[in-house]
Each structure stands twice: as structure tokens, then as C-alpha cells.
Amino acid sequence: MHLGKRFATLILTCGLGAGLVGCGFHLKGTQPSANPVAYAQMSLSLPKDTEELEEKLSIYLGAANVQLSNSPNAYRLHVYSYTPVRQELRGKLIETLLRLNVTFRIEDAQGNPVTEMRTVTASRSYQYNLETVNTDDQEEKFLKDVLVDDVAQQIVRQISSNRLPKVTSTTTQP
């Protein structure tokens, strides 16, 4: 009887494992060799007044094993547009929608495009009462930081997964 329980446990464990593999489940690798980065050295080129995004990109690219370098052979992450949008819907409560659109691509050391232009977007909304203006200002500042963080993470995920579409012709200009 004891052998039967062990055999049943083994069969159940293998069956559950096979079911997880069959449905596409897999653990994300944490070693650098799990998903090699095609752009090991990179420099940043961002528009003015985007220090928060530059800081976040530096942190997340470093965590993804991308070395930030001003080397003449380094690829360049070129951010072409950084567009924050703020919309208000007024009623008894005011709902504010914050959106951040960032368009970027990767270029080689000579400035030739390596990847197609890509736009990432992050948005958040919140409601507030006119009588609590201080809360609105604090919440908006916090959510703007969250948007920048979200966009930086999206960009780095796309770079580190090597899934950015490659340029098909060298005539692509912004």
C-alpha cells in the first residue's frame, strides 16, 4: 500500500507538470544567458527635460545587463518624442486622465537605424473633489512618476527580449 501511494504521487506530479508545460507555462530565467541581449553597450539620446526617464532607463538597462557607454561602437537608444497628456472630465467629481507617449528606436554608432520606430504608452486616471486640491497635486505628481517608470520598463523589456522589429530599409527617417 505504501508503494501504491508513492506511485500515485509520482504520477500526479508528472501529470500536473506535463499539464503546465502543455499550456505554455514556463519560469522566467534570471541568468544573463537565459535571454542574451543583442545590444550589450548602449548610449542614451533623449529630448530636453526628460531627466526622470533617463534615470529610470539607466537603472532598468543596467539591471538587464546593458552597459551604458559613450563608446564609439555603442548602440544608441534615441527617444524622438516624449509627450505627456493631461485631460480632465468635469462633473461632481473631476476625473483626470494622464497619458505618456514615448517614441524611440535603436541606432548604430553612425546614427543608422537598427530597429523600426516604436511608441510605448502608459496611462493612469484618478478622481478627486475640488475641495481637496492638495490631494490632487500630490496624486498627480505620484502618478506622473508611475507613468515614467512604466514607460521605462516597457522600453527595457522590448530591448532585452530582442523583439524590436528590425529596419527593412535604411531610408527610414523620423
Buried (B, 14 or more C-beta within 10 A) or exposed (E): EEEEEEEEEEEEEEEEEEEEEEEEEEEEEEEEEEBEBBBEBBBBEBBEEBEBBBEBBBBBBEEBBBBBEEEEEBBBBBBBEBEEEEEEEEEEEBEBEBBBBBBBBBBEEEEEBBBEBBEBBBBBEBEBEEEEEEEBEEBBEEBBEBBBBBBBBBBBEBBBEEEBEEBEEEEEEE
